[in-house]
Amino acid sequence: MKHLLFLFLFTSTITFSSNQKPTATSINEVIVYVNGAQIIRTAKVTLPVGTTSFKFDQLSPNIQESSIQISGLKSASVLSINFGINYLSKKNKSETIESLQNQIIILKDSIQFEDDLISGYEEELKIIHDNRHIANEKEAVTLEKLQQFAQYYRKRITEIKNQIHTSRKKKREKHEQISEIQKQLTEFNVTDKIQTGEITVKLNTDVISHLNLIIKYNVDNVGWFPVYDIKAEKINKPLQLSYKAHVYQSTGSNWNNVKLTLSTSDPNTNNEKPKINPKYLNFISRYSSYNNDKATKSYNYKYNPFVQTVSGIVTDETGIPLPGVNVIMKGTSNGTSTDFDGKYCIKTNNGKELEFSYIGYKSETLPIHSSIININMNPDMEALEEVVVTGYGTVKKTAVTGSVSKIKIRGQNSVSNNSSPLVIIDGVPRSQNDLSRLDPNLILSTEILDDTSGSAIYGSRGNSGVILVTTKKEEYTSNGDIIEEGIINRRFEIKKLYTIPSDGDLTVIEIDRYEIPATFAYFTVPVVNENVFLTAKMGDWEKYNLLPGEANIYFEGSYSGKTNINPQATTDSLTVSLGVDPNVVVKRNSINNFKKSNFIGNNKVVNKDYEIELKNNKQSTINLILIDRIPVSQNKDIKVDGIDHGTAIFDSKKGFLEWKINLKPNQSNKFNFSYVLKYPRYKRVNL
């Protein structure tokens, strides 16, 4: 009897635990990163005295388990948090998807009905054919009876075959309808995977509590990327720049009327700081391996899953197109190579990175972030017989947007230089919530020390040490959304609530709109590209909170193409190309002369003369920048003499020639430059 009672209690316990009723949750806020997102859910629970388990179901199966956080506990404590996948629980489908899938079920039932009709008709035909003999050995069939049987057979067989044809026609139509619905479901990114995620939390408390729990976790298969619209009505008016976010998610859970925050950070980035080891020089034998230093690039480009085709131009360090460069989708056999003009085009096939490789040049790998990816490749200069070490130091200019103040508290000097909310306790950054733990009696003062630049610095001392708080007045976009400047990222709090289904489609959110003063100029480098480009130069671009991304160009009300914006440059201004203007023509010609090539002793002397012709076919005066170059020698046996740069500004270190030209309507102008090369006659130089 005792064994039976124990078995009953044990079975009841298992049944109760396995049939634990899930606790309802709702998504209130989502912080979308450039790769990934943090989901913030809320749940109302009543916690009795003791230990209680709660299960939160119908969650995304793509949750990063280590990112799960539970808050709003009051006096309760967390004993355990477990995440698992429920393969039996089905996802909640949208009404549209459920309606389409129900239509497929109805159509398949109709097809089965037609199949059954066809089977019945075919069986009737078989019976008719098997019993078509109407005579026997003892009795002859009259002509009248034969006509009656023939008329019946003809009529009935015709009816049966017409019915079979009609049923088969209906089947074809229904199959076509199913195919169209399945294509639409594919467009909605509907898959047959039905698993969902579940979080089980075990809580303990000494008193009955009514809690508003906040569950936070990070998920994959979600992100956003910037897209810009740049509109230029006229060259004497400011640019109109629309800053848009393209948000996508395939997390397995729909977001219904949630508050969105767009963050420029990426929690999936490797945050481990680099470690440098000593480098020891030694002679290299032909059999020893060469350890080439390769630093991680800081491109800051992010993968764009909606790019289907990538095209661009690959050039060398001087801007000359490189033919024959291998362009491969990393991790696949999908690849192509650049043509004679350095151009390439490749379909992504769901790849995430492009690898560029060329003999004698350092390989480059870039994430697929745009449909236009141009790249400059640098030569791989490995001297195996002689090692020359040159040290270079770089200093990156950073803009200080907050106030800089010094505060003295009880004989200590402390400096704060931040533009975002920050608490520094004994020199260690902490959360601003640490202030709430301070005893008010321990605070010496709360005084605004500096408010000249939109920031306020407060000083206090608690039992944890010196605390400096730098708060910044809120900034807003043109749409009224809040811009929050963090220590290492920027966040846009969108005031409008959004519904984003888990179908992988794009949701376009306009972050901001700017009217940017710009300096317009025409630009041409005929040694690289014999086209004239209209460019817009923007100053103080740091304040526009831009990310690297693709931009659609509209000029004078018409679509002009695409370009890329790279605000990671260290220059004081940002220049974007608005496209080619065919009404301004440039030609670069080599002038033939009788002194073009000759020999002096063991040296070969080559005379180079060039003429550049510009023609303005527009009805307005334009300002144009013309760039060309004179080669710079890197070998003492190669000499560049007799330089005549004409009216150009000449940079002798880089060899660049620059003309700043003002061309009136229908005006043409010519510019000349020349130089002389001298090098050993039995050597070859890349002219």
Summary of the structure (lengths in Angstrom):
residues: 687
radius of gyration: 37.3
end to end distance: 102.0
largest distance: 135.4
contacts: 1795
relative contact order: 0.11
helix: 16%
strand: 43%
